[in-house]
Amino acid sequence: MVLMDVRMPRLDGVSATAVLRRRLPACKIVMLTTFNDDEYVSRALKAGAVGYLLKNLPAADLAQAVRLAHAGVAQFDLPVISGLATGLPAPDVLTPRETEVLRLIAAGATNKEIASRLYLSEGTVKNHISRVLSRLGLRDRTQAALYAKDNGLI
């Protein structure tokens, strides 16, 4: 796990990220910088960074972000995501797989049960659930189940 700054002497953080990812493919790299610039973010992601955080992040939030990034969950500050999302069309529908996951949530299935039924890992199920919640603007599984019921998915 590496926290990398964008601007550094001799080799910038984006180039250093690319080198590290080639030499240590399993290494998780999160950019930690003061620069909220779409170009830096885009270049860092293309180089293999799994996150982009701003240095004004409170210490407890930074520690949690590092733990999540280490576990494979991409980490981005909200202002960074907002900047990247500007100009992108908002997704208004779920993928077929996300719809299946939502139906199973509404039926009361656990992550383990969903994974077993759909032949997925529990980590993949968690990723699908996160995307469903995010795309639909929901907070938790209960809201997801209610959404599914209200929209005729079950």
CNS distance restraints for C-alpha pairs under 8 A (distance, minus, plus):
assign (resid   1 and name CA) (resid  27 and name CA) 5.72 0.50 0.50
assign (resid   1 and name CA) (resid  28 and name CA) 4.79 0.50 0.50
assign (resid   1 and name CA) (resid  29 and name CA) 5.89 0.50 0.50
assign (resid   1 and name CA) (resid  30 and name CA) 7.85 0.50 0.50
assign (resid   1 and name CA) (resid  66 and name CA) 7.76 0.50 0.50
assign (resid   1 and name CA) (resid  70 and name CA) 6.28 0.50 0.50
assign (resid   2 and name CA) (resid  27 and name CA) 7.33 0.50 0.50
assign (resid   2 and name CA) (resid  28 and name CA) 6.24 0.50 0.50
assign (resid   2 and name CA) (resid  29 and name CA) 4.76 0.50 0.50
assign (resid   2 and name CA) (resid  30 and name CA) 6.28 0.50 0.50
assign (resid   3 and name CA) (resid  29 and name CA) 5.98 0.50 0.50
assign (resid   3 and name CA) (resid  30 and name CA) 5.06 0.50 0.50
assign (resid   3 and name CA) (resid  31 and name CA) 5.74 0.50 0.50
assign (resid   3 and name CA) (resid  32 and name CA) 5.93 0.50 0.50
assign (resid   4 and name CA) (resid  13 and name CA) 5.96 0.50 0.50
assign (resid   4 and name CA) (resid  17 and name CA) 7.59 0.50 0.50
assign (resid   4 and name CA) (resid  29 and name CA) 6.75 0.50 0.50
assign (resid   4 and name CA) (resid  30 and name CA) 6.07 0.50 0.50
assign (resid   4 and name CA) (resid  31 and name CA) 4.66 0.50 0.50
assign (resid   4 and name CA) (resid  32 and name CA) 5.62 0.50 0.50
assign (resid   4 and name CA) (resid  33 and name CA) 7.72 0.50 0.50
assign (resid   5 and name CA) (resid  12 and name CA) 7.94 0.50 0.50
assign (resid   5 and name CA) (resid  13 and name CA) 5.39 0.50 0.50
assign (resid   5 and name CA) (resid  31 and name CA) 5.61 0.50 0.50
assign (resid   5 and name CA) (resid  32 and name CA) 5.17 0.50 0.50
assign (resid   5 and name CA) (resid  33 and name CA) 5.17 0.50 0.50
assign (resid   6 and name CA) (resid  12 and name CA) 5.93 0.50 0.50
assign (resid   6 and name CA) (resid  13 and name CA) 4.17 0.50 0.50
assign (resid   6 and name CA) (resid  14 and name CA) 6.10 0.50 0.50
assign (resid   6 and name CA) (resid  31 and name CA) 6.66 0.50 0.50
assign (resid   6 and name CA) (resid  32 and name CA) 7.36 0.50 0.50
assign (resid   6 and name CA) (resid  33 and name CA) 6.08 0.50 0.50
assign (resid   6 and name CA) (resid  35 and name CA) 7.63 0.50 0.50
assign (resid   6 and name CA) (resid  40 and name CA) 7.44 0.50 0.50
assign (resid   7 and name CA) (resid  12 and name CA) 5.15 0.50 0.50
assign (resid   7 and name CA) (resid  13 and name CA) 5.79 0.50 0.50
assign (resid   8 and name CA) (resid  12 and name CA) 4.97 0.50 0.50
assign (resid   8 and name CA) (resid  13 and name CA) 6.27 0.50 0.50
assign (resid  11 and name CA) (resid  15 and name CA) 6.42 0.50 0.50
assign (resid  11 and name CA) (resid  16 and name CA) 6.23 0.50 0.50
assign (resid  12 and name CA) (resid  16 and name CA) 6.17 0.50 0.50
assign (resid  13 and name CA) (resid  17 and name CA) 5.92 0.50 0.50
assign (resid  13 and name CA) (resid  31 and name CA) 7.75 0.50 0.50
assign (resid  13 and name CA) (resid  44 and name CA) 7.96 0.50 0.50
assign (resid  14 and name CA) (resid  18 and name CA) 6.40 0.50 0.50
assign (resid  14 and name CA) (resid  40 and name CA) 7.77 0.50 0.50
assign (resid  14 and name CA) (resid  43 and name CA) 6.61 0.50 0.50
assign (resid  14 and name CA) (resid  44 and name CA) 5.16 0.50 0.50
assign (resid  14 and name CA) (resid  47 and name CA) 6.29 0.50 0.50
assign (resid  15 and name CA) (resid  19 and name CA) 6.33 0.50 0.50
assign (resid  15 and name CA) (resid  47 and name CA) 7.24 0.50 0.50
assign (resid  16 and name CA) (resid  20 and name CA) 6.10 0.50 0.50
assign (resid  17 and name CA) (resid  21 and name CA) 6.06 0.50 0.50
assign (resid  17 and name CA) (resid  29 and name CA) 6.94 0.50 0.50
assign (resid  17 and name CA) (resid  44 and name CA) 7.35 0.50 0.50
assign (resid  17 and name CA) (resid  47 and name CA) 5.98 0.50 0.50
assign (resid  17 and name CA) (resid  48 and name CA) 6.56 0.50 0.50
assign (resid  17 and name CA) (resid  49 and name CA) 6.68 0.50 0.50
assign (resid  18 and name CA) (resid  22 and name CA) 6.29 0.50 0.50
assign (resid  18 and name CA) (resid  47 and name CA) 4.64 0.50 0.50
assign (resid  18 and name CA) (resid  48 and name CA) 6.28 0.50 0.50
assign (resid  19 and name CA) (resid  23 and name CA) 6.24 0.50 0.50
assign (resid  20 and name CA) (resid  24 and name CA) 5.52 0.50 0.50
assign (resid  20 and name CA) (resid  25 and name CA) 7.33 0.50 0.50
assign (resid  20 and name CA) (resid  27 and name CA) 7.45 0.50 0.50
assign (resid  21 and name CA) (resid  25 and name CA) 4.65 0.50 0.50
assign (resid  21 and name CA) (resid  26 and name CA) 7.43 0.50 0.50
assign (resid  21 and name CA) (resid  27 and name CA) 6.58 0.50 0.50
assign (resid  21 and name CA) (resid  47 and name CA) 7.68 0.50 0.50
assign (resid  21 and name CA) (resid  48 and name CA) 6.35 0.50 0.50
assign (resid  28 and name CA) (resid  49 and name CA) 7.00 0.50 0.50
assign (resid  28 and name CA) (resid  50 and name CA) 6.35 0.50 0.50
assign (resid  28 and name CA) (resid  69 and name CA) 6.94 0.50 0.50
assign (resid  28 and name CA) (resid  70 and name CA) 6.30 0.50 0.50
assign (resid  28 and name CA) (resid  72 and name CA) 7.96 0.50 0.50
assign (resid  29 and name CA) (resid  48 and name CA) 7.37 0.50 0.50
assign (resid  29 and name CA) (resid  49 and name CA) 4.88 0.50 0.50
assign (resid  29 and name CA) (resid  50 and name CA) 5.74 0.50 0.50
assign (resid  29 and name CA) (resid  51 and name CA) 7.03 0.50 0.50
assign (resid  30 and name CA) (resid  49 and name CA) 5.51 0.50 0.50
assign (resid  30 and name CA) (resid  50 and name CA) 5.54 0.50 0.50
assign (resid  30 and name CA) (resid  51 and name CA) 4.51 0.50 0.50
assign (resid  30 and name CA) (resid  52 and name CA) 5.62 0.50 0.50
assign (resid  30 and name CA) (resid  53 and name CA) 7.18 0.50 0.50
assign (resid  30 and name CA) (resid  66 and name CA) 7.86 0.50 0.50
assign (resid  30 and name CA) (resid  69 and name CA) 7.49 0.50 0.50
assign (resid  30 and name CA) (resid  75 and name CA) 7.60 0.50 0.50
assign (resid  31 and name CA) (resid  44 and name CA) 7.42 0.50 0.50
assign (resid  31 and name CA) (resid  49 and name CA) 6.74 0.50 0.50
assign (resid  31 and name CA) (resid  51 and name CA) 6.05 0.50 0.50
assign (resid  31 and name CA) (resid  52 and name CA) 4.58 0.50 0.50
assign (resid  31 and name CA) (resid  53 and name CA) 5.95 0.50 0.50
assign (resid  32 and name CA) (resid  52 and name CA) 6.14 0.50 0.50
assign (resid  32 and name CA) (resid  53 and name CA) 4.88 0.50 0.50
assign (resid  32 and name CA) (resid  54 and name CA) 5.54 0.50 0.50
assign (resid  32 and name CA) (resid  55 and name CA) 5.87 0.50 0.50
assign (resid  33 and name CA) (resid  52 and name CA) 7.81 0.50 0.50
assign (resid  33 and name CA) (resid  53 and name CA) 6.48 0.50 0.50
assign (resid  33 and name CA) (resid  54 and name CA) 5.01 0.50 0.50
assign (resid  33 and name CA) (resid  55 and name CA) 5.25 0.50 0.50
assign (resid  34 and name CA) (resid  54 and name CA) 5.31 0.50 0.50
assign (resid  34 and name CA) (resid  55 and name CA) 5.42 0.50 0.50
assign (resid  34 and name CA) (resid  56 and name CA) 7.48 0.50 0.50
assign (resid  35 and name CA) (resid  40 and name CA) 7.65 0.50 0.50
assign (resid  35 and name CA) (resid  54 and name CA) 7.12 0.50 0.50
assign (resid  36 and name CA) (resid  40 and name CA) 7.56 0.50 0.50
assign (resid  36 and name CA) (resid  41 and name CA) 7.45 0.50 0.50
assign (resid  36 and name CA) (resid  54 and name CA) 7.13 0.50 0.50
assign (resid  36 and name CA) (resid  79 and name CA) 7.54 0.50 0.50
assign (resid  36 and name CA) (resid  80 and name CA) 6.08 0.50 0.50
assign (resid  37 and name CA) (resid  41 and name CA) 6.27 0.50 0.50
assign (resid  37 and name CA) (resid  80 and name CA) 7.78 0.50 0.50
assign (resid  37 and name CA) (resid  83 and name CA) 7.97 0.50 0.50
assign (resid  38 and name CA) (resid  42 and name CA) 5.99 0.50 0.50
assign (resid  38 and name CA) (resid  80 and name CA) 7.59 0.50 0.50
assign (resid  38 and name CA) (resid  83 and name CA) 6.50 0.50 0.50
assign (resid  38 and name CA) (resid  84 and name CA) 6.23 0.50 0.50
assign (resid  39 and name CA) (resid  43 and name CA) 6.08 0.50 0.50
assign (resid  40 and name CA) (resid  44 and name CA) 5.95 0.50 0.50
assign (resid  41 and name CA) (resid  45 and name CA) 6.21 0.50 0.50
assign (resid  41 and name CA) (resid  52 and name CA) 6.74 0.50 0.50
assign (resid  41 and name CA) (resid  80 and name CA) 7.70 0.50 0.50
assign (resid  42 and name CA) (resid  46 and name CA) 6.23 0.50 0.50
assign (resid  43 and name CA) (resid  47 and name CA) 6.12 0.50 0.50
assign (resid  44 and name CA) (resid  48 and name CA) 6.45 0.50 0.50
assign (resid  44 and name CA) (resid  49 and name CA) 5.50 0.50 0.50
assign (resid  44 and name CA) (resid  52 and name CA) 7.93 0.50 0.50
assign (resid  45 and name CA) (resid  49 and name CA) 4.86 0.50 0.50
assign (resid  45 and name CA) (resid  50 and name CA) 6.73 0.50 0.50
assign (resid  45 and name CA) (resid  51 and name CA) 7.49 0.50 0.50
assign (resid  50 and name CA) (resid  69 and name CA) 6.87 0.50 0.50
assign (resid  50 and name CA) (resid  73 and name CA) 7.85 0.50 0.50
assign (resid  50 and name CA) (resid  74 and name CA) 5.16 0.50 0.50
assign (resid  50 and name CA) (resid  75 and name CA) 6.69 0.50 0.50
assign (resid  51 and name CA) (resid  69 and name CA) 7.28 0.50 0.50
assign (resid  51 and name CA) (resid  74 and name CA) 5.30 0.50 0.50
assign (resid  51 and name CA) (resid  75 and name CA) 4.38 0.50 0.50
assign (resid  51 and name CA) (resid  76 and name CA) 5.32 0.50 0.50
assign (resid  52 and name CA) (resid  75 and name CA) 6.34 0.50 0.50
assign (resid  52 and name CA) (resid  76 and name CA) 4.91 0.50 0.50
assign (resid  52 and name CA) (resid  77 and name CA) 6.72 0.50 0.50
assign (resid  52 and name CA) (resid  80 and name CA) 7.37 0.50 0.50
assign (resid  53 and name CA) (resid  57 and name CA) 7.36 0.50 0.50
assign (resid  53 and name CA) (resid  75 and name CA) 7.12 0.50 0.50
assign (resid  53 and name CA) (resid  76 and name CA) 5.42 0.50 0.50
assign (resid  53 and name CA) (resid  77 and name CA) 5.16 0.50 0.50
assign (resid  53 and name CA) (resid  80 and name CA) 7.68 0.50 0.50
assign (resid  54 and name CA) (resid  77 and name CA) 6.50 0.50 0.50
assign (resid  57 and name CA) (resid  61 and name CA) 6.40 0.50 0.50
assign (resid  57 and name CA) (resid  62 and name CA) 6.13 0.50 0.50
assign (resid  58 and name CA) (resid  62 and name CA) 6.22 0.50 0.50
assign (resid  59 and name CA) (resid  63 and name CA) 6.17 0.50 0.50
assign (resid  60 and name CA) (resid  64 and name CA) 6.28 0.50 0.50
assign (resid  61 and name CA) (resid  65 and name CA) 6.05 0.50 0.50
assign (resid  62 and name CA) (resid  66 and name CA) 6.17 0.50 0.50
assign (resid  63 and name CA) (resid  67 and name CA) 6.36 0.50 0.50
assign (resid  64 and name CA) (resid  68 and name CA) 6.18 0.50 0.50
assign (resid  65 and name CA) (resid  69 and name CA) 5.97 0.50 0.50
assign (resid  65 and name CA) (resid  75 and name CA) 6.15 0.50 0.50
assign (resid  66 and name CA) (resid  70 and name CA) 6.05 0.50 0.50
assign (resid  67 and name CA) (resid  71 and name CA) 6.32 0.50 0.50
assign (resid  68 and name CA) (resid  72 and name CA) 6.39 0.50 0.50
assign (resid  68 and name CA) (resid  73 and name CA) 5.26 0.50 0.50
assign (resid  68 and name CA) (resid  74 and name CA) 7.41 0.50 0.50
assign (resid  68 and name CA) (resid  75 and name CA) 7.40 0.50 0.50
assign (resid  69 and name CA) (resid  73 and name CA) 4.85 0.50 0.50
assign (resid  69 and name CA) (resid  74 and name CA) 5.57 0.50 0.50
assign (resid  69 and name CA) (resid  75 and name CA) 6.15 0.50 0.50
assign (resid  76 and name CA) (resid  80 and name CA) 6.36 0.50 0.50
assign (resid  76 and name CA) (resid  81 and name CA) 6.43 0.50 0.50
assign (resid  77 and name CA) (resid  81 and name CA) 6.46 0.50 0.50
assign (resid  78 and name CA) (resid  82 and name CA) 6.04 0.50 0.50
assign (resid  79 and name CA) (resid  83 and name CA) 6.15 0.50 0.50
assign (resid  80 and name CA) (resid  84 and name CA) 6.33 0.50 0.50
assign (resid  81 and name CA) (resid  85 and name CA) 5.91 0.50 0.50
assign (resid  82 and name CA) (resid  86 and name CA) 6.27 0.50 0.50
assign (resid  84 and name CA) (resid  88 and name CA) 7.75 0.50 0.50
assign (resid  91 and name CA) (resid 135 and name CA) 6.72 0.50 0.50
assign (resid  92 and name CA) (resid 135 and name CA) 7.29 0.50 0.50
assign (resid  93 and name CA) (resid 135 and name CA) 7.88 0.50 0.50
assign (resid  94 and name CA) (resid  98 and name CA) 5.66 0.50 0.50
assign (resid  94 and name CA) (resid  99 and name CA) 5.92 0.50 0.50
assign (resid  94 and name CA) (resid 132 and name CA) 7.00 0.50 0.50
assign (resid  94 and name CA) (resid 135 and name CA) 7.53 0.50 0.50
assign (resid  95 and name CA) (resid  99 and name CA) 6.20 0.50 0.50
assign (resid  96 and name CA) (resid 100 and name CA) 6.30 0.50 0.50
assign (resid  97 and name CA) (resid 101 and name CA) 6.27 0.50 0.50
assign (resid  97 and name CA) (resid 128 and name CA) 7.95 0.50 0.50
assign (resid  98 and name CA) (resid 102 and name CA) 6.08 0.50 0.50
assign (resid  98 and name CA) (resid 128 and name CA) 5.89 0.50 0.50
assign (resid  98 and name CA) (resid 129 and name CA) 7.38 0.50 0.50
assign (resid  98 and name CA) (resid 131 and name CA) 7.82 0.50 0.50
assign (resid  98 and name CA) (resid 132 and name CA) 6.27 0.50 0.50
assign (resid  99 and name CA) (resid 103 and name CA) 6.17 0.50 0.50
assign (resid 100 and name CA) (resid 104 and name CA) 6.31 0.50 0.50
assign (resid 101 and name CA) (resid 105 and name CA) 6.18 0.50 0.50
assign (resid 101 and name CA) (resid 114 and name CA) 6.90 0.50 0.50
assign (resid 101 and name CA) (resid 125 and name CA) 7.51 0.50 0.50
assign (resid 101 and name CA) (resid 128 and name CA) 7.12 0.50 0.50
assign (resid 101 and name CA) (resid 129 and name CA) 7.07 0.50 0.50
assign (resid 102 and name CA) (resid 106 and name CA) 6.19 0.50 0.50
assign (resid 102 and name CA) (resid 129 and name CA) 7.46 0.50 0.50
assign (resid 102 and name CA) (resid 132 and name CA) 7.28 0.50 0.50
assign (resid 102 and name CA) (resid 144 and name CA) 6.82 0.50 0.50
assign (resid 102 and name CA) (resid 145 and name CA) 7.16 0.50 0.50
assign (resid 102 and name CA) (resid 148 and name CA) 6.79 0.50 0.50
assign (resid 103 and name CA) (resid 107 and name CA) 6.24 0.50 0.50
assign (resid 103 and name CA) (resid 145 and name CA) 7.65 0.50 0.50
assign (resid 103 and name CA) (resid 148 and name CA) 6.60 0.50 0.50
assign (resid 103 and name CA) (resid 153 and name CA) 6.28 0.50 0.50
assign (resid 103 and name CA) (resid 154 and name CA) 6.19 0.50 0.50
assign (resid 104 and name CA) (resid 108 and name CA) 6.44 0.50 0.50
assign (resid 104 and name CA) (resid 109 and name CA) 5.46 0.50 0.50
assign (resid 104 and name CA) (resid 114 and name CA) 6.55 0.50 0.50
assign (resid 105 and name CA) (resid 109 and name CA) 5.30 0.50 0.50
assign (resid 105 and name CA) (resid 110 and name CA) 7.14 0.50 0.50
assign (resid 105 and name CA) (resid 114 and name CA) 7.95 0.50 0.50
assign (resid 105 and name CA) (resid 141 and name CA) 6.78 0.50 0.50
assign (resid 105 and name CA) (resid 144 and name CA) 7.32 0.50 0.50
assign (resid 105 and name CA) (resid 145 and name CA) 6.09 0.50 0.50
assign (resid 106 and name CA) (resid 141 and name CA) 7.97 0.50 0.50
assign (resid 106 and name CA) (resid 142 and name CA) 7.96 0.50 0.50
assign (resid 106 and name CA) (resid 144 and name CA) 6.95 0.50 0.50
assign (resid 106 and name CA) (resid 145 and name CA) 3.99 0.50 0.50
assign (resid 106 and name CA) (resid 146 and name CA) 7.26 0.50 0.50
assign (resid 106 and name CA) (resid 148 and name CA) 6.33 0.50 0.50
assign (resid 106 and name CA) (resid 149 and name CA) 7.29 0.50 0.50
assign (resid 106 and name CA) (resid 154 and name CA) 7.19 0.50 0.50
assign (resid 107 and name CA) (resid 145 and name CA) 7.64 0.50 0.50
assign (resid 107 and name CA) (resid 154 and name CA) 7.72 0.50 0.50
assign (resid 109 and name CA) (resid 113 and name CA) 5.68 0.50 0.50
assign (resid 109 and name CA) (resid 114 and name CA) 6.10 0.50 0.50
assign (resid 110 and name CA) (resid 114 and name CA) 6.15 0.50 0.50
assign (resid 111 and name CA) (resid 115 and name CA) 6.03 0.50 0.50
assign (resid 111 and name CA) (resid 122 and name CA) 6.01 0.50 0.50
assign (resid 111 and name CA) (resid 125 and name CA) 6.31 0.50 0.50
assign (resid 111 and name CA) (resid 126 and name CA) 7.09 0.50 0.50
assign (resid 112 and name CA) (resid 116 and name CA) 6.18 0.50 0.50
assign (resid 112 and name CA) (resid 122 and name CA) 5.93 0.50 0.50
assign (resid 113 and name CA) (resid 117 and name CA) 6.09 0.50 0.50
assign (resid 114 and name CA) (resid 118 and name CA) 6.02 0.50 0.50
assign (resid 114 and name CA) (resid 120 and name CA) 7.81 0.50 0.50
assign (resid 114 and name CA) (resid 122 and name CA) 7.93 0.50 0.50
assign (resid 114 and name CA) (resid 125 and name CA) 7.02 0.50 0.50
assign (resid 115 and name CA) (resid 119 and name CA) 5.57 0.50 0.50
assign (resid 115 and name CA) (resid 120 and name CA) 4.56 0.50 0.50
assign (resid 115 and name CA) (resid 121 and name CA) 5.49 0.50 0.50
assign (resid 115 and name CA) (resid 122 and name CA) 5.42 0.50 0.50
assign (resid 115 and name CA) (resid 124 and name CA) 7.90 0.50 0.50
assign (resid 115 and name CA) (resid 125 and name CA) 6.10 0.50 0.50
assign (resid 116 and name CA) (resid 120 and name CA) 6.51 0.50 0.50
assign (resid 116 and name CA) (resid 121 and name CA) 7.86 0.50 0.50
assign (resid 120 and name CA) (resid 124 and name CA) 6.24 0.50 0.50
assign (resid 120 and name CA) (resid 125 and name CA) 6.71 0.50 0.50
assign (resid 121 and name CA) (resid 125 and name CA) 6.42 0.50 0.50
assign (resid 122 and name CA) (resid 126 and name CA) 6.19 0.50 0.50
assign (resid 123 and name CA) (resid 127 and name CA) 6.28 0.50 0.50
assign (resid 124 and name CA) (resid 128 and name CA) 6.25 0.50 0.50
assign (resid 125 and name CA) (resid 129 and name CA) 6.16 0.50 0.50
assign (resid 126 and name CA) (resid 130 and name CA) 6.14 0.50 0.50
assign (resid 127 and name CA) (resid 131 and name CA) 6.28 0.50 0.50
assign (resid 128 and name CA) (resid 132 and name CA) 6.13 0.50 0.50
assign (resid 129 and name CA) (resid 133 and name CA) 6.12 0.50 0.50
assign (resid 130 and name CA) (resid 134 and name CA) 6.04 0.50 0.50
assign (resid 131 and name CA) (resid 135 and name CA) 5.86 0.50 0.50
assign (resid 132 and name CA) (resid 136 and name CA) 6.05 0.50 0.50
assign (resid 133 and name CA) (resid 137 and name CA) 5.75 0.50 0.50
assign (resid 133 and name CA) (resid 138 and name CA) 4.74 0.50 0.50
assign (resid 133 and name CA) (resid 139 and name CA) 6.40 0.50 0.50
assign (resid 133 and name CA) (resid 140 and name CA) 6.86 0.50 0.50
assign (resid 133 and name CA) (resid 141 and name CA) 7.97 0.50 0.50
assign (resid 133 and name CA) (resid 144 and name CA) 6.90 0.50 0.50
assign (resid 134 and name CA) (resid 138 and name CA) 6.40 0.50 0.50
assign (resid 138 and name CA) (resid 143 and name CA) 6.03 0.50 0.50
assign (resid 138 and name CA) (resid 144 and name CA) 6.51 0.50 0.50
assign (resid 139 and name CA) (resid 143 and name CA) 6.53 0.50 0.50
assign (resid 139 and name CA) (resid 144 and name CA) 7.97 0.50 0.50
assign (resid 140 and name CA) (resid 144 and name CA) 6.35 0.50 0.50
assign (resid 141 and name CA) (resid 145 and name CA) 6.09 0.50 0.50
assign (resid 142 and name CA) (resid 146 and name CA) 6.29 0.50 0.50
assign (resid 143 and name CA) (resid 147 and name CA) 6.02 0.50 0.50
assign (resid 144 and name CA) (resid 148 and name CA) 6.17 0.50 0.50
assign (resid 145 and name CA) (resid 149 and name CA) 6.27 0.50 0.50
assign (resid 146 and name CA) (resid 150 and name CA) 6.00 0.50 0.50
assign (resid 147 and name CA) (resid 151 and name CA) 6.00 0.50 0.50
assign (resid 148 and name CA) (resid 152 and name CA) 6.17 0.50 0.50
assign (resid 148 and name CA) (resid 153 and name CA) 4.88 0.50 0.50
assign (resid 148 and name CA) (resid 154 and name CA) 6.22 0.50 0.50
assign (resid 149 and name CA) (resid 153 and name CA) 5.94 0.50 0.50
assign (resid 149 and name CA) (resid 154 and name CA) 5.59 0.50 0.50
